[in-house]
């Protein structure tokens, strides 16, 4: 496993945690399906942001 992959995974986990905590704080009574959708989308976005941060393009 490359060092960049570990950084991306840690960044994504931290990003998902923050988004889930904020969504629970601002929207306290959401269903399980909504929480799963928010978690999945934040993992996707966090992974994309982490990839852009830790593997910049060489152009």
PQR file of N, CA, C, O and H, with PARSE charges and radii, in Angstrom:
ATOM      1  N   UNK A   1       0.847  -1.173   0.000 -0.4000 1.5000
ATOM      2  CA  UNK A   1       0.000   0.000   0.000 -0.0000 2.0000
ATOM      3  C   UNK A   1       0.894   1.237   0.000  0.5500 1.7000
ATOM      4  O   UNK A   1       1.818   1.347   0.805 -0.5500 1.4000
ATOM      5  N   UNK A   2       0.616   2.140  -0.885 -0.4000 1.5000
ATOM      6  CA  UNK A   2       1.427   3.343  -0.984 -0.0000 2.0000
ATOM      7  C   UNK A   2       1.094   4.321   0.138  0.5500 1.7000
ATOM      8  O   UNK A   2       0.009   4.292   0.719 -0.5500 1.4000
ATOM      9  H   UNK A   2      -0.135   2.051  -1.539  0.4000 1.0000
ATOM     10  N   UNK A   3       2.057   5.179   0.418 -0.4000 1.5000
ATOM     11  CA  UNK A   3       1.874   6.170   1.468 -0.0000 2.0000
ATOM     12  C   UNK A   3       0.737   7.128   1.137  0.5500 1.7000
ATOM     13  O   UNK A   3       0.007   7.547   2.035 -0.5500 1.4000
ATOM     14  H   UNK A   3       2.938   5.202  -0.055  0.4000 1.0000
ATOM     15  N   UNK A   4       0.576   7.480  -0.124 -0.4000 1.5000
ATOM     16  CA  UNK A   4      -0.502   8.363  -0.532 -0.0000 2.0000
ATOM     17  C   UNK A   4      -1.869   7.741  -0.321  0.5500 1.7000
ATOM     18  O   UNK A   4      -2.825   8.439   0.019 -0.5500 1.4000
ATOM     19  H   UNK A   4       1.170   7.140  -0.854  0.4000 1.0000
ATOM     20  N   UNK A   5      -1.969   6.427  -0.520 -0.4000 1.5000
ATOM     21  CA  UNK A   5      -3.248   5.744  -0.324 -0.0000 2.0000
ATOM     22  C   UNK A   5      -3.678   5.779   1.131  0.5500 1.7000
ATOM     23  O   UNK A   5      -4.864   5.914   1.430 -0.5500 1.4000
ATOM     24  H   UNK A   5      -1.193   5.861  -0.796  0.4000 1.0000
ATOM     25  N   UNK A   6      -2.727   5.658   2.028 -0.4000 1.5000
ATOM     26  CA  UNK A   6      -3.045   5.724   3.452 -0.0000 2.0000
ATOM     27  C   UNK A   6      -3.523   7.123   3.809  0.5500 1.7000
ATOM     28  O   UNK A   6      -4.468   7.281   4.580 -0.5500 1.4000
ATOM     29  H   UNK A   6      -1.763   5.549   1.785  0.4000 1.0000
ATOM     30  N   UNK A   7      -2.873   8.138   3.250 -0.4000 1.5000
ATOM     31  CA  UNK A   7      -3.296   9.515   3.510 -0.0000 2.0000
ATOM     32  C   UNK A   7      -4.702   9.775   2.980  0.5500 1.7000
ATOM     33  O   UNK A   7      -5.507  10.435   3.637 -0.5500 1.4000
ATOM     34  H   UNK A   7      -2.104   8.010   2.623  0.4000 1.0000
ATOM     35  N   UNK A   8      -4.991   9.259   1.796 -0.4000 1.5000
ATOM     36  CA  UNK A   8      -6.330   9.439   1.224 -0.0000 2.0000
ATOM     37  C   UNK A   8      -7.373   8.756   2.098  0.5500 1.7000
ATOM     38  O   UNK A   8      -8.439   9.320   2.347 -0.5500 1.4000
ATOM     39  H   UNK A   8      -4.337   8.723   1.262  0.4000 1.0000
ATOM     40  N   UNK A   9      -7.078   7.555   2.561 -0.4000 1.5000
ATOM     41  CA  UNK A   9      -8.027   6.827   3.405 -0.0000 2.0000
ATOM     42  C   UNK A   9      -8.270   7.559   4.727  0.5500 1.7000
ATOM     43  O   UNK A   9      -9.409   7.653   5.182 -0.5500 1.4000
ATOM     44  H   UNK A   9      -6.213   7.097   2.359  0.4000 1.0000
ATOM     45  N   UNK A  10      -7.217   8.070   5.336 -0.4000 1.5000
ATOM     46  CA  UNK A  10      -7.378   8.808   6.584 -0.0000 2.0000
ATOM     47  C   UNK A  10      -8.156  10.107   6.371  0.5500 1.7000
ATOM     48  O   UNK A  10      -9.019  10.459   7.175 -0.5500 1.4000
ATOM     49  H   UNK A  10      -6.291   7.994   4.966  0.4000 1.0000
ATOM     50  N   UNK A  11      -7.850  10.808   5.294 -0.4000 1.5000
ATOM     51  CA  UNK A  11      -8.569  12.039   4.990 -0.0000 2.0000
ATOM     52  C   UNK A  11     -10.044  11.756   4.737  0.5500 1.7000
ATOM     53  O   UNK A  11     -10.912  12.487   5.215 -0.5500 1.4000
ATOM     54  H   UNK A  11      -7.149  10.522   4.641  0.4000 1.0000
ATOM     55  N   UNK A  12     -10.326  10.697   3.987 -0.4000 1.5000
ATOM     56  CA  UNK A  12     -11.716  10.349   3.683 -0.0000 2.0000
ATOM     57  C   UNK A  12     -12.479   9.990   4.948  0.5500 1.7000
ATOM     58  O   UNK A  12     -13.620  10.416   5.126 -0.5500 1.4000
ATOM     59  H   UNK A  12      -9.621  10.104   3.598  0.4000 1.0000
ATOM     60  N   UNK A  13     -11.864   9.215   5.824 -0.4000 1.5000
ATOM     61  CA  UNK A  13     -12.507   8.854   7.083 -0.0000 2.0000
ATOM     62  C   UNK A  13     -12.799  10.061   7.955  0.5500 1.7000
ATOM     63  O   UNK A  13     -13.870  10.159   8.555 -0.5500 1.4000
ATOM     64  H   UNK A  13     -10.937   8.868   5.679  0.4000 1.0000
ATOM     65  N   UNK A  14     -11.851  10.974   8.025 -0.4000 1.5000
ATOM     66  CA  UNK A  14     -12.046  12.193   8.800 -0.0000 2.0000
ATOM     67  C   UNK A  14     -13.135  13.060   8.181  0.5500 1.7000
ATOM     68  O   UNK A  14     -13.958  13.634   8.895 -0.5500 1.4000
ATOM     69  H   UNK A  14     -10.981  10.895   7.538  0.4000 1.0000
ATOM     70  N   UNK A  15     -13.140  13.155   6.859 -0.4000 1.5000
ATOM     71  CA  UNK A  15     -14.151  13.938   6.151 -0.0000 2.0000
ATOM     72  C   UNK A  15     -15.543  13.360   6.388  0.5500 1.7000
ATOM     73  O   UNK A  15     -16.483  14.107   6.661 -0.5500 1.4000
ATOM     74  H   UNK A  15     -12.471  12.689   6.280  0.4000 1.0000
ATOM     75  N   UNK A  16     -15.683  12.053   6.287 -0.4000 1.5000
ATOM     76  CA  UNK A  16     -16.984  11.404   6.519 -0.0000 2.0000
ATOM     77  C   UNK A  16     -17.438  11.623   7.956  0.5500 1.7000
ATOM     78  O   UNK A  16     -18.607  11.918   8.203 -0.5500 1.4000
ATOM     79  H   UNK A  16     -14.919  11.447   6.066  0.4000 1.0000
ATOM     80  N   UNK A  17     -16.521  11.479   8.898 -0.4000 1.5000
ATOM     81  CA  UNK A  17     -16.873  11.691  10.301 -0.0000 2.0000
ATOM     82  C   UNK A  17     -17.383  13.088  10.567  0.5500 1.7000
ATOM     83  O   UNK A  17     -18.380  13.265  11.269 -0.5500 1.4000
ATOM     84  H   UNK A  17     -15.571  11.238   8.697  0.4000 1.0000
ATOM     85  N   UNK A  18     -16.710  14.087  10.013 -0.4000 1.5000
ATOM     86  CA  UNK A  18     -17.132  15.469  10.220 -0.0000 2.0000
ATOM     87  C   UNK A  18     -18.483  15.724   9.575  0.5500 1.7000
ATOM     88  O   UNK A  18     -19.343  16.368  10.175 -0.5500 1.4000
ATOM     89  H   UNK A  18     -15.901  13.944   9.443  0.4000 1.0000
ATOM     90  N   UNK A  19     -18.682  15.223   8.350 -0.4000 1.5000
ATOM     91  CA  UNK A  19     -19.956  15.451   7.658 -0.0000 2.0000
ATOM     92  C   UNK A  19     -21.105  14.765   8.398  0.5500 1.7000
ATOM     93  O   UNK A  19     -22.183  15.344   8.530 -0.5500 1.4000
ATOM     94  H   UNK A  19     -17.983  14.699   7.863  0.4000 1.0000
ATOM     95  N   UNK A  20     -20.890  13.555   8.878 -0.4000 1.5000
ATOM     96  CA  UNK A  20     -21.952  12.837   9.594 -0.0000 2.0000
ATOM     97  C   UNK A  20     -22.272  13.539  10.916  0.5500 1.7000
ATOM     98  O   UNK A  20     -23.443  13.674  11.272 -0.5500 1.4000
ATOM     99  H   UNK A  20     -20.014  13.084   8.771  0.4000 1.0000
ATOM    100  N   UNK A  21     -21.257  13.983  11.637 -0.4000 1.5000
ATOM    101  CA  UNK A  21     -21.514  14.703  12.886 -0.0000 2.0000
ATOM    102  C   UNK A  21     -22.272  16.007  12.628  0.5500 1.7000
ATOM    103  O   UNK A  21     -23.199  16.343  13.365 -0.5500 1.4000
ATOM    104  H   UNK A  21     -20.306  13.874  11.347  0.4000 1.0000
ATOM    105  N   UNK A  22     -21.882  16.734  11.590 -0.4000 1.5000
ATOM    106  CA  UNK A  22     -22.589  17.977  11.272 -0.0000 2.0000
ATOM    107  C   UNK A  22     -24.028  17.710  10.828  0.5500 1.7000
ATOM    108  O   UNK A  22     -24.938  18.458  11.187 -0.5500 1.4000
ATOM    109  H   UNK A  22     -21.129  16.460  10.991  0.4000 1.0000
ATOM    110  N   UNK A  23     -24.233  16.652  10.053 -0.4000 1.5000
ATOM    111  CA  UNK A  23     -25.600  16.358   9.616 -0.0000 2.0000
ATOM    112  C   UNK A  23     -26.468  15.915  10.796  0.5500 1.7000
ATOM    113  O   UNK A  23     -27.652  16.247  10.845 -0.5500 1.4000
ATOM    114  H   UNK A  23     -23.494  16.045   9.762  0.4000 1.0000
ATOM    115  N   UNK A  24     -25.899  15.177  11.740 -0.4000 1.5000
ATOM    116  CA  UNK A  24     -26.664  14.783  12.930 -0.0000 2.0000
ATOM    117  C   UNK A  24     -26.960  15.985  13.816  0.5500 1.7000
ATOM    118  O   UNK A  24     -28.001  16.036  14.471 -0.5500 1.4000
ATOM    119  H   UNK A  24     -24.937  14.908  11.700  0.4000 1.0000
ATOM    120  N   UNK A  25     -26.060  16.940  13.840 -0.4000 1.5000
ATOM    121  CA  UNK A  25     -26.267  18.132  14.664 -0.0000 2.0000
ATOM    122  C   UNK A  25     -27.330  19.049  14.069  0.5500 1.7000
ATOM    123  O   UNK A  25     -28.211  19.527  14.784 -0.5500 1.4000
ATOM    124  H   UNK A  25     -25.214  16.899  13.308  0.4000 1.0000
ATOM    125  N   UNK A  26     -27.250  19.295  12.759 -0.4000 1.5000
ATOM    126  CA  UNK A  26     -28.176  20.228  12.128 -0.0000 2.0000
ATOM    127  C   UNK A  26     -29.516  19.599  11.767  0.5500 1.7000
ATOM    128  O   UNK A  26     -30.537  20.285  11.765 -0.5500 1.4000
ATOM    129  H   UNK A  26     -26.535  18.906  12.178  0.4000 1.0000
ATOM    130  N   UNK A  27     -29.526  18.296  11.461 -0.4000 1.5000
ATOM    131  CA  UNK A  27     -30.768  17.595  11.122 -0.0000 2.0000
ATOM    132  C   UNK A  27     -30.853  16.364  12.039  0.5500 1.7000
ATOM    133  O   UNK A  27     -30.491  15.263  11.624 -0.5500 1.4000
ATOM    134  H   UNK A  27     -28.695  17.738  11.462  0.4000 1.0000
ATOM    135  N   UNK A  28     -31.327  16.540  13.274 -0.4000 1.5000
ATOM    136  CA  UNK A  28     -31.242  15.447  14.252 -0.0000 2.0000
ATOM    137  C   UNK A  28     -32.160  14.253  13.989  0.5500 1.7000
ATOM    138  O   UNK A  28     -31.814  13.133  14.364 -0.5500 1.4000
ATOM    139  H   UNK A  28     -31.621  17.434  13.611  0.4000 1.0000
ATOM    140  N   UNK A  29     -33.296  14.454  13.369 -0.4000 1.5000
ATOM    141  CA  UNK A  29     -34.249  13.342  13.200 -0.0000 2.0000
ATOM    142  C   UNK A  29     -34.311  12.899  11.750  0.5500 1.7000
ATOM    143  O   UNK A  29     -35.302  13.135  11.059 -0.5500 1.4000
ATOM    144  H   UNK A  29     -33.577  15.364  13.065  0.4000 1.0000
ATOM    145  N   UNK A  30     -33.252  12.261  11.297 -0.4000 1.5000
ATOM    146  CA  UNK A  30     -33.239  11.733   9.939 -0.0000 2.0000
ATOM    147  C   UNK A  30     -33.364  10.213   9.993  0.5500 1.7000
ATOM    148  O   UNK A  30     -33.058   9.586  11.007 -0.5500 1.4000
ATOM    149  H   UNK A  30     -32.446  12.069  11.858  0.4000 1.0000
ATOM    150  N   UNK A  31     -33.811   9.646   8.905 -0.4000 1.5000
ATOM    151  CA  UNK A  31     -33.976   8.198   8.859 -0.0000 2.0000
ATOM    152  C   UNK A  31     -32.628   7.525   8.587  0.5500 1.7000
ATOM    153  O   UNK A  31     -31.644   8.185   8.253 -0.5500 1.4000
ATOM    154  H   UNK A  31     -34.060  10.156   8.082  0.4000 1.0000
ATOM    155  N   UNK A  32     -32.606   6.233   8.734 -0.4000 1.5000
ATOM    156  CA  UNK A  32     -31.386   5.459   8.503 -0.0000 2.0000
ATOM    157  C   UNK A  32     -30.963   5.550   7.043  0.5500 1.7000
ATOM    158  O   UNK A  32     -29.772   5.653   6.747 -0.5500 1.4000
ATOM    159  H   UNK A  32     -33.405   5.697   9.006  0.4000 1.0000
ATOM    160  N   UNK A  33     -31.914   5.512   6.144 -0.4000 1.5000
ATOM    161  CA  UNK A  33     -31.598   5.596   4.714 -0.0000 2.0000
ATOM    162  C   UNK A  33     -30.925   6.925   4.393  0.5500 1.7000
ATOM    163  O   UNK A  33     -29.962   6.962   3.627 -0.5500 1.4000
ATOM    164  H   UNK A  33     -32.881   5.428   6.384  0.4000 1.0000
ATOM    165  N   UNK A  34     -31.420   8.010   4.967 -0.4000 1.5000
ATOM    166  CA  UNK A  34     -30.819   9.324   4.733 -0.0000 2.0000
ATOM    167  C   UNK A  34     -29.394   9.377   5.273  0.5500 1.7000
ATOM    168  O   UNK A  34     -28.508   9.942   4.633 -0.5500 1.4000
ATOM    169  H   UNK A  34     -32.202   7.981   5.588  0.4000 1.0000
ATOM    170  N   UNK A  35     -29.172   8.792   6.444 -0.4000 1.5000
ATOM    171  CA  UNK A  35     -27.818   8.760   7.008 -0.0000 2.0000
ATOM    172  C   UNK A  35     -26.867   7.952   6.136  0.5500 1.7000
ATOM    173  O   UNK A  35     -25.711   8.337   5.963 -0.5500 1.4000
ATOM    174  H   UNK A  35     -29.892   8.333   6.965  0.4000 1.0000
ATOM    175  N   UNK A  36     -27.335   6.848   5.592 -0.4000 1.5000
ATOM    176  CA  UNK A  36     -26.502   6.026   4.719 -0.0000 2.0000
ATOM    177  C   UNK A  36     -26.166   6.771   3.431  0.5500 1.7000
ATOM    178  O   UNK A  36     -25.034   6.717   2.951 -0.5500 1.4000
ATOM    179  H   UNK A  36     -28.275   6.535   5.734  0.4000 1.0000
ATOM    180  N   UNK A  37     -27.153   7.461   2.877 -0.4000 1.5000
ATOM    181  CA  UNK A  37     -26.916   8.231   1.652 -0.0000 2.0000
ATOM    182  C   UNK A  37     -25.924   9.366   1.911  0.5500 1.7000
ATOM    183  O   UNK A  37     -25.020   9.590   1.106 -0.5500 1.4000
ATOM    184  H   UNK A  37     -28.073   7.504   3.267  0.4000 1.0000
ATOM    185  N   UNK A  38     -26.084  10.080   3.019 -0.4000 1.5000
ATOM    186  CA  UNK A  38     -25.152  11.159   3.366 -0.0000 2.0000
ATOM    187  C   UNK A  38     -23.742  10.601   3.568  0.5500 1.7000
ATOM    188  O   UNK A  38     -22.768  11.198   3.111 -0.5500 1.4000
ATOM    189  H   UNK A  38     -26.818   9.899   3.673  0.4000 1.0000
ATOM    190  N   UNK A  39     -23.630   9.471   4.243 -0.4000 1.5000
ATOM    191  CA  UNK A  39     -22.310   8.868   4.480 -0.0000 2.0000
ATOM    192  C   UNK A  39     -21.661   8.426   3.174  0.5500 1.7000
ATOM    193  O   UNK A  39     -20.470   8.653   2.960 -0.5500 1.4000
ATOM    194  H   UNK A  39     -24.421   8.985   4.614  0.4000 1.0000
ATOM    195  N   UNK A  40     -22.429   7.806   2.317 -0.4000 1.5000
ATOM    196  CA  UNK A  40     -21.881   7.347   1.045 -0.0000 2.0000
ATOM    197  C   UNK A  40     -21.432   8.481   0.153  0.5500 1.7000
ATOM    198  O   UNK A  40     -20.355   8.424  -0.441 -0.5500 1.4000
ATOM    199  H   UNK A  40     -23.397   7.621   2.491  0.4000 1.0000
ATOM    200  N   UNK A  41     -22.255   9.512   0.056 -0.4000 1.5000
ATOM    201  CA  UNK A  41     -21.878  10.661  -0.766 -0.0000 2.0000
ATOM    202  C   UNK A  41     -20.678  11.400  -0.191  0.5500 1.7000
ATOM    203  O   UNK A  41     -19.816  11.860  -0.940 -0.5500 1.4000
ATOM    204  H   UNK A  41     -23.130   9.559   0.538  0.4000 1.0000
ATOM    205  N   UNK A  42     -20.615  11.517   1.132 -0.4000 1.5000
ATOM    206  CA  UNK A  42     -19.458  12.195   1.721 -0.0000 2.0000
ATOM    207  C   UNK A  42     -18.189  11.364   1.564  0.5500 1.7000
ATOM    208  O   UNK A  42     -17.101  11.927   1.442 -0.5500 1.4000
ATOM    209  H   UNK A  42     -21.315  11.143   1.740  0.4000 1.0000
ATOM    210  N   UNK A  43     -18.305  10.044   1.563 -0.4000 1.5000
ATOM    211  CA  UNK A  43     -17.129   9.204   1.307 -0.0000 2.0000
ATOM    212  C   UNK A  43     -16.643   9.376  -0.128  0.5500 1.7000
ATOM    213  O   UNK A  43     -15.439   9.428  -0.380 -0.5500 1.4000
ATOM    214  H   UNK A  43     -19.189   9.587   1.662  0.4000 1.0000
ATOM    215  N   UNK A  44     -17.578   9.463  -1.059 -0.4000 1.5000
ATOM    216  CA  UNK A  44     -17.206   9.673  -2.457 -0.0000 2.0000
ATOM    217  C   UNK A  44     -16.528  11.024  -2.648  0.5500 1.7000
ATOM    218  O   UNK A  44     -15.478  11.116  -3.283 -0.5500 1.4000
ATOM    219  H   UNK A  44     -18.556   9.421  -0.854  0.4000 1.0000
ATOM    220  N   UNK A  45     -17.129  12.065  -2.098 -0.4000 1.5000
ATOM    221  CA  UNK A  45     -16.567  13.409  -2.232 -0.0000 2.0000
ATOM    222  C   UNK A  45     -15.231  13.512  -1.495  0.5500 1.7000
ATOM    223  O   UNK A  45     -14.282  14.102  -2.011 -0.5500 1.4000
ATOM    224  H   UNK A  45     -17.982  11.991  -1.582  0.4000 1.0000
ATOM    225  N   UNK A  46     -15.155  12.944  -0.297 -0.4000 1.5000
ATOM    226  CA  UNK A  46     -13.907  12.973   0.465 -0.0000 2.0000
ATOM    227  C   UNK A  46     -12.786  12.234  -0.238  0.5500 1.7000
ATOM    228  O   UNK A  46     -11.636  12.672  -0.207 -0.5500 1.4000
ATOM    229  H   UNK A  46     -15.926  12.465   0.123  0.4000 1.0000
ATOM    230  N   UNK A  47     -13.112  11.117  -0.871 -0.4000 1.5000
ATOM    231  CA  UNK A  47     -12.100  10.385  -1.628 -0.0000 2.0000
ATOM    232  C   UNK A  47     -11.598  11.169  -2.828  0.5500 1.7000
ATOM    233  O   UNK A  47     -10.403  11.167  -3.125 -0.5500 1.4000
ATOM    234  H   UNK A  47     -14.046  10.761  -0.896  0.4000 1.0000
ATOM    235  N   UNK A  48     -12.508  11.834  -3.513 -0.4000 1.5000
ATOM    236  CA  UNK A  48     -12.102  12.655  -4.660 -0.0000 2.0000
ATOM    237  C   UNK A  48     -11.244  13.841  -4.229  0.5500 1.7000
ATOM    238  O   UNK A  48     -10.244  14.156  -4.874 -0.5500 1.4000
ATOM    239  H   UNK A  48     -13.479  11.835  -3.273  0.4000 1.0000
ATOM    240  N   UNK A  49     -11.636  14.493  -3.144 -0.4000 1.5000
ATOM    241  CA  UNK A  49     -10.840  15.624  -2.643 -0.0000 2.0000
ATOM    242  C   UNK A  49      -9.471  15.137  -2.169  0.5500 1.7000
ATOM    243  O   UNK A  49      -8.450  15.765  -2.450 -0.5500 1.4000
ATOM    244  H   UNK A  49     -12.449  14.238  -2.621  0.4000 1.0000
ATOM    245  N   UNK A  50      -9.456  14.015  -1.450 -0.4000 1.5000
ATOM    246  CA  UNK A  50      -8.181  13.460  -0.981 -0.0000 2.0000
ATOM    247  C   UNK A  50      -7.267  13.060  -2.118  0.5500 1.7000
ATOM    248  O   UNK A  50      -6.052  13.239  -2.035 -0.5500 1.4000
ATOM    249  H   UNK A  50     -10.284  13.505  -1.221  0.4000 1.0000
ATOM    250  N   UNK A  51      -7.840  12.521  -3.176 -0.4000 1.5000
ATOM    251  CA  UNK A  51      -7.030  12.151  -4.338 -0.0000 2.0000
ATOM    252  C   UNK A  51      -6.425  13.393  -4.981  0.5500 1.7000
ATOM    253  O   UNK A  51      -5.263  13.381  -5.389 -0.5500 1.4000
ATOM    254  H   UNK A  51      -8.827  12.375  -3.243  0.4000 1.0000
ATOM    255  N   UNK A  52      -7.207  14.459  -5.071 -0.4000 1.5000
ATOM    256  CA  UNK A  52      -6.697  15.703  -5.658 -0.0000 2.0000
ATOM    257  C   UNK A  52      -5.624  16.333  -4.770  0.5500 1.7000
ATOM    258  O   UNK A  52      -4.680  16.939  -5.276 -0.5500 1.4000
ATOM    259  H   UNK A  52      -8.151  14.468  -4.740  0.4000 1.0000
ATOM    260  N   UNK A  53      -5.763  16.196  -3.457 -0.4000 1.5000
ATOM    261  CA  UNK A  53      -4.788  16.799  -2.545 -0.0000 2.0000
ATOM    262  C   UNK A  53      -3.467  16.034  -2.511  0.5500 1.7000
ATOM    263  O   UNK A  53      -2.397  16.644  -2.502 -0.5500 1.4000
ATOM    264  H   UNK A  53      -6.530  15.704  -3.045  0.4000 1.0000
ATOM    265  N   UNK A  54      -3.536  14.700  -2.491 -0.4000 1.5000
ATOM    266  CA  UNK A  54      -2.340  13.907  -2.256 -0.0000 2.0000
ATOM    267  C   UNK A  54      -1.717  13.334  -3.524  0.5500 1.7000
ATOM    268  O   UNK A  54      -0.584  12.854  -3.489 -0.5500 1.4000
ATOM    269  H   UNK A  54      -4.405  14.205  -2.499  0.4000 1.0000
ATOM    270  N   UNK A  55      -2.435  13.375  -4.640 -0.4000 1.5000
ATOM    271  CA  UNK A  55      -1.869  12.970  -5.930 -0.0000 2.0000
ATOM    272  C   UNK A  55      -2.139  14.071  -6.943  0.5500 1.7000
ATOM    273  O   UNK A  55      -2.986  13.906  -7.821 -0.5500 1.4000
ATOM    274  H   UNK A  55      -3.356  13.764  -4.669  0.4000 1.0000
ATOM    275  N   UNK A  56      -1.426  15.200  -6.836 -0.4000 1.5000
ATOM    276  CA  UNK A  56      -1.685  16.287  -7.786 -0.0000 2.0000
ATOM    277  C   UNK A  56      -1.253  15.904  -9.195  0.5500 1.7000
ATOM    278  O   UNK A  56      -0.321  15.121  -9.379 -0.5500 1.4000
ATOM    279  H   UNK A  56      -0.738  15.334  -6.123  0.4000 1.0000
ATOM    280  N   UNK A  57      -1.934  16.460 -10.178 -0.4000 1.5000
ATOM    281  CA  UNK A  57      -1.591  16.155 -11.564 -0.0000 2.0000
ATOM    282  C   UNK A  57      -0.252  16.806 -11.916  0.5500 1.7000
ATOM    283  O   UNK A  57       0.112  17.845 -11.366 -0.5500 1.4000
ATOM    284  H   UNK A  57      -2.691  17.096 -10.029  0.4000 1.0000
ATOM    285  N   UNK A  58       0.457  16.186 -12.825 -0.4000 1.5000
ATOM    286  CA  UNK A  58       1.802  16.650 -13.176 -0.0000 2.0000
ATOM    287  C   UNK A  58       1.802  17.426 -14.483  0.5500 1.7000
ATOM    288  O   UNK A  58       2.682  17.240 -15.324 -0.5500 1.4000
ATOM    289  H   UNK A  58       0.162  15.342 -13.271  0.4000 1.0000
ATOM    290  N   UNK A  59       0.814  18.293 -14.652 -0.4000 1.5000
ATOM    291  CA  UNK A  59       0.758  19.090 -15.887 -0.0000 2.0000
ATOM    292  C   UNK A  59       1.295  20.473 -15.649  0.5500 1.7000
ATOM    293  O   UNK A  59       1.329  21.289 -16.570 -0.5500 1.4000
ATOM    294  H   UNK A  59       0.099  18.444 -13.969  0.4000 1.0000
TER
END
